[in-house]
Amino acid sequence: MRRNPAVIGLVTARGGSKGIPGKNIRLVAGKPLIAHTIEAAKASRRLDRVIVSTDDDAIARVALQWGAEVPFRRPAELAGDTSSHLDVLLHAAQWWEDHGGHGDDYLVTLQPTSPLRLPADIDGAVELALSREAEAVVGVGPALAHPYMTKRIDERGVMISFITNDLNYMRRQDFPPAYIINGAVYVNRIAAIRRDRTMFPAETLAYIMPESRSLDIDTPLDLTLCELMLRDAHHAKKAA
């Protein structure tokens, strides 16, 4: 009898952020940033476990306080500015298989820098992967700058389109929809990660999320915007 694959939520949170020091445990709308992701993961109906991969003692303590597991520490060589996210997943996958997991199980990567995702987004992405037996599903949101409007500038200062097209119109509402990976959720089958050495194998499926839940915090301005959006959502929930 075929077993149902396990689905493991993996919150990836290294220390040492230079752009926003202490970013992953910085208070945002009254909670450490990572807590918003842990809460969404624990409220998911589709995740069997919620595990945090970190190299940092302070992050580990906060993660435990908010109900996540921290069963291993990420090696220092996987926690630098140039470390590959793929290698972080492979490290977690190895730990999982060493502790009884299987190659047909799924890792669901959840970055703390996407605190506006909902439990329903996690469940929707996982359900898409399971229903289609997909090797990978990736969260995407609307591209704020459409590729047709993107230009480069040559050595003469002349604008040149990055993408050539035969469209005879420039109305944005007539452009075909364009999406960008939003960083909110990645669902990957462990065997496929090992085989293909990529989070985006051929036939990766897209899980479409609205712009309001696709914010990826990278700058102090992003953090300020996130704070405002979370506070607005909290006030709206209280008023409902």
C-alpha positions as CSV (number, residue, x, y, z in Angstrom):
1,M,0.0,0.0,0.0
2,R,1.4,3.4,-1.0
3,R,2.1,5.7,1.9
4,N,1.0,9.3,2.0
5,P,4.0,11.6,1.8
6,A,4.9,13.6,4.9
7,V,4.8,17.4,4.5
8,I,7.4,19.2,6.5
9,G,7.3,23.0,7.0
10,L,10.9,24.4,7.0
11,V,11.3,27.9,8.2
12,T,14.7,29.1,7.1
13,A,16.2,31.9,9.3
14,R,19.9,32.6,9.5
15,G,21.5,35.2,11.8
16,G,23.8,37.9,10.6
17,S,21.5,39.9,8.3
18,K,23.4,43.0,7.2
19,G,20.6,45.0,5.4
20,I,18.3,44.9,8.5
21,P,20.4,43.7,11.6
22,G,18.5,41.1,13.7
23,K,15.8,41.0,11.0
24,N,14.3,37.6,11.7
25,I,13.6,38.3,15.4
26,R,12.9,42.1,15.1
27,L,9.5,43.1,16.5
28,V,7.0,43.7,13.7
29,A,3.4,44.5,14.8
30,G,4.2,43.4,18.3
31,K,5.8,40.0,17.4
32,P,9.2,38.8,16.3
33,L,9.2,38.7,12.5
34,I,9.7,34.9,12.4
35,A,6.7,34.4,14.7
36,H,4.3,35.5,12.0
37,T,5.6,32.7,9.8
38,I,5.6,30.1,12.6
39,E,2.0,31.0,13.5
40,A,0.8,30.6,9.9
41,A,2.7,27.3,9.6
42,K,1.2,25.9,12.8
43,A,-2.3,26.9,11.7
44,S,-1.8,25.1,8.4
45,R,-3.9,21.9,8.0
46,R,-1.4,20.4,5.6
47,L,1.9,20.6,7.5
48,D,2.9,17.6,9.6
49,R,5.7,19.4,11.4
50,V,7.1,22.9,11.6
51,I,10.9,23.0,11.8
52,V,13.3,26.0,11.9
53,S,16.7,25.8,10.2
54,T,19.0,28.4,11.8
55,D,22.6,28.9,12.9
56,D,21.6,31.5,15.5
57,D,21.0,30.8,19.2
58,A,18.7,33.8,19.6
59,I,16.6,32.8,16.6
60,A,16.4,29.3,17.9
61,R,15.1,30.5,21.3
62,V,12.4,32.6,19.8
63,A,11.4,29.8,17.4
64,L,11.0,27.4,20.3
65,Q,9.0,30.0,22.3
66,W,6.5,30.3,19.4
67,G,6.1,26.6,19.1
68,A,8.4,25.5,16.3
69,E,10.9,22.7,16.5
70,V,14.6,23.3,16.2
71,P,16.0,19.8,16.1
72,F,19.3,20.7,14.4
73,R,21.6,23.7,13.8
74,R,22.5,24.9,10.4
75,P,26.3,24.7,9.8
76,A,28.1,28.1,9.6
77,E,29.1,27.5,6.0
78,L,25.4,27.4,5.1
79,A,24.6,30.7,6.9
80,G,26.7,33.3,5.0
81,D,25.6,36.1,2.7
82,T,26.5,33.9,-0.3
83,S,25.1,30.6,1.0
84,S,22.8,28.8,-1.4
85,H,19.2,28.3,-0.3
86,L,19.3,25.0,-2.2
87,D,22.1,23.8,0.0
88,V,20.1,24.7,3.1
89,L,17.2,22.6,1.8
90,L,19.6,19.7,1.0
91,H,21.0,19.9,4.5
92,A,17.4,19.7,6.0
93,A,16.5,16.9,3.6
94,Q,19.5,14.9,4.7
95,W,18.5,15.4,8.4
96,W,14.9,14.3,7.6
97,E,15.9,11.2,5.8
98,D,18.5,10.3,8.5
99,H,15.6,10.4,11.0
100,G,13.2,8.2,9.2
101,G,11.9,10.4,6.4
102,H,11.5,9.4,2.7
103,G,12.4,10.8,-0.6
104,D,8.8,11.1,-1.7
105,D,8.1,13.5,1.3
106,Y,7.8,17.2,0.7
107,L,9.7,20.1,2.2
108,V,7.7,23.4,2.3
109,T,10.1,26.3,2.6
110,L,8.7,29.3,4.4
111,Q,10.9,32.4,4.7
112,P,10.3,34.7,7.7
113,T,10.6,37.7,5.3
114,S,7.1,36.8,3.9
115,P,5.0,37.4,7.0
116,L,1.8,38.3,5.1
117,R,1.1,34.8,3.8
118,L,-1.9,33.1,5.3
119,P,-2.2,29.4,6.4
120,A,-4.6,29.1,3.4
121,D,-1.7,30.0,1.1
122,I,0.5,27.2,2.6
123,D,-2.4,24.7,2.4
124,G,-3.3,25.8,-1.2
125,A,0.3,25.3,-2.4
126,V,0.6,21.9,-0.7
127,E,-2.8,20.7,-2.0
128,L,-1.7,21.7,-5.5
129,A,1.5,19.7,-5.2
130,L,-0.3,16.6,-3.8
131,S,-3.3,16.7,-6.3
132,R,-0.9,17.0,-9.3
133,E,1.8,14.8,-7.8
134,A,4.1,17.7,-8.7
135,E,7.8,17.8,-8.0
136,A,7.6,21.5,-7.1
137,V,5.1,24.3,-6.5
138,V,6.2,27.9,-6.0
139,G,4.3,30.9,-4.7
140,V,4.1,33.8,-7.2
141,G,2.5,37.3,-7.1
142,P,1.7,39.9,-9.8
143,A,4.8,41.5,-11.3
144,L,4.7,45.2,-10.3
145,A,6.8,46.2,-13.3
146,H,5.6,44.4,-16.4
147,P,8.4,42.9,-18.5
148,Y,7.1,44.7,-21.6
149,M,7.8,48.0,-19.8
150,T,11.3,47.1,-18.7
151,K,14.2,48.7,-20.6
152,R,17.9,48.7,-20.7
153,I,20.1,51.6,-21.8
154,D,22.9,51.1,-24.3
155,E,26.2,53.0,-24.4
156,R,24.6,55.8,-26.4
157,G,21.9,56.4,-23.8
158,V,19.3,54.8,-26.0
159,M,16.5,52.8,-24.4
160,I,16.1,49.2,-25.7
161,S,13.4,46.8,-24.6
162,F,14.5,43.8,-22.6
163,I,11.8,41.8,-24.2
164,T,10.9,42.3,-27.9
165,N,7.3,41.8,-28.9
166,D,5.0,42.5,-31.8
167,L,2.3,44.3,-29.8
168,N,1.0,47.5,-31.3
169,Y,-0.4,48.8,-28.1
170,M,1.0,50.1,-24.8
171,R,-2.0,49.9,-22.5
172,R,-1.0,48.1,-19.4
173,Q,-4.5,46.6,-19.1
174,D,-4.0,44.8,-22.4
175,F,-0.7,43.1,-21.4
176,P,-0.8,39.4,-20.7
177,P,-0.5,38.7,-16.9
178,A,3.0,38.6,-15.6
179,Y,4.1,37.0,-12.3
180,I,7.2,37.0,-10.1
181,I,8.3,34.5,-7.5
182,N,7.3,36.1,-4.2
183,G,9.3,34.1,-1.8
184,A,6.3,33.2,0.4
185,V,6.1,29.4,-0.2
186,Y,8.1,26.7,-2.0
187,V,6.9,23.1,-2.0
188,N,9.6,20.6,-3.1
189,R,9.7,16.8,-3.2
190,I,12.9,15.7,-1.5
191,A,13.8,13.2,-4.2
192,A,13.5,15.8,-6.9
193,I,15.7,18.3,-4.9
194,R,18.4,15.6,-4.6
195,R,18.1,14.5,-8.2
196,D,17.9,17.9,-10.0
197,R,19.8,20.1,-7.6
198,T,17.3,22.9,-8.0
199,M,14.2,24.3,-6.3
200,F,12.7,24.9,-9.7
201,P,12.7,21.7,-11.8
202,A,11.0,21.3,-15.1
203,E,7.2,21.5,-14.8
204,T,7.3,23.5,-11.6
205,L,3.7,24.7,-10.9
206,A,2.8,28.2,-9.8
207,Y,0.6,29.0,-6.8
208,I,-0.8,32.4,-7.5
209,M,-1.1,34.8,-4.5
210,P,-2.4,38.4,-4.4
211,E,-0.1,41.4,-4.2
212,S,-1.4,42.1,-0.6
213,R,0.2,38.8,0.6
214,S,3.3,38.8,-1.6
215,L,5.5,41.3,0.2
216,D,9.1,40.1,0.6
217,I,11.0,42.1,3.2
218,D,14.4,43.1,1.9
219,T,14.8,46.7,3.0
220,P,13.9,48.9,5.9
221,L,11.2,50.4,3.8
222,D,9.7,47.0,3.2
223,L,9.7,46.4,7.0
224,T,7.9,49.7,7.6
225,L,5.3,48.8,4.9
226,C,4.8,45.4,6.5
227,E,4.3,46.9,9.9
228,L,1.6,49.1,8.6
229,M,-0.2,46.3,6.7
230,L,-0.1,43.9,9.7
231,R,-1.5,46.6,12.0
232,D,-4.2,47.4,9.5
233,A,-5.1,43.8,9.2
234,H,-5.2,43.4,13.0
235,H,-7.5,46.4,13.5
236,A,-9.8,45.2,10.7
237,K,-10.0,41.8,12.4
238,K,-10.9,43.4,15.7
239,A,-13.5,45.6,14.2
240,A,-15.2,42.7,12.3
